[in-house]
């Protein structure tokens, strides 16, 4: 009886040992299944590549999803009576596409609410699995730079600037001078916009370039600072041209006025040409009128002169013609 009791006591110990070994092997297998991390832009199409090649044609493929743990079965594909049957959950209809050879899963038009954990099971005579952690982000907005506070009236005072952007998940806002980041901010309260200030001492002598950058893990937007526009207009620069304008501002204004000046110049040239043509036509018309008047006057004077000459001739001819008559008459009278 004692021997039997010893045997009975030994078997439970072996069972416990095998159980511990099995659990240890499971932990090792789980540790070997690394999680693939993906960060994607909202609205794009992504593919979860498994790294598996040549899955058996009769294998069962399962995909699970969950915001934190992959608990919801979203796809199952298996061979039934020689035909492949694939079922997709209603939530993922028209979004998922499966590659039966590798088990890769393509997700179309992914949205932020589909961030989470995706788990693949390939079941044959053994179980293979892959885990994916997917984070989906919206594209960041472009930052906006404005002057902060009242306008300075002295060139010795600094220029204060404020860069702002709409907040979002994992969005950070930074100021860069040349290629050096000089400050950064973020806020976990997504309802509050991100703001970051910048102070520039003696902006009229500052030749550095500044940019404000908004970024999340998948996108970034940049806005460059125009010191002349935001600081020089505050009355800061001491170097001005003969018109009292900063040289940079005067240059920008000249560039903006150049098209208008060209248009005015062309219009003036057109007016001069039209005036010249009008003067030529007017002079030509005036000469024609004067020629016609002279011709009419000559004709009138010629007619008048001809009449006067004729009258003079008549007056000269009448006495001569009357004289013979009177001589004849007196001669007849004396004869009688």
GIHU-V154918 format. One record per pair of residues at least 24 apart in sequence whose C-alpha atoms are under 6 Angstrom apart, sorted by the first residue. I is the first residue (numbers start at 1). J is the second residue. Records with the same first field share a line. If there is no record, write none. Layout:
I=J + J
//
This chain:
35=131 + 132
36=132
37=132 + 133
38=134
39=134 + 135 + 136
40=136
41=136 + 137 + 138
42=110 + 111 + 136 + 137 + 138
43=109 + 110 + 111
44=109 + 110
45=107 + 108 + 109
46=106 + 107
47=105 + 106
48=104 + 105
49=104
50=104
52=102
53=102
54=101
55=101
59=123 + 124
60=122 + 123
61=121 + 122
62=120 + 121
63=119 + 120
64=118 + 119
65=117 + 118
66=116 + 117
67=116 + 117
68=116 + 117
69=117
70=117 + 118 + 119
112=136
139=219
142=221
151=234
152=234
153=235
154=236
155=236 + 237
158=200 + 201 + 202
159=199 + 200 + 231
160=198 + 199
161=197 + 198
162=196 + 197
163=195 + 196
164=194 + 195
165=193 + 194
166=193
167=193 + 194
170=216
171=215 + 216
172=214 + 215
173=213 + 214
174=212 + 213
175=211 + 212
176=210 + 211
177=209 + 210
178=209
204=237
//
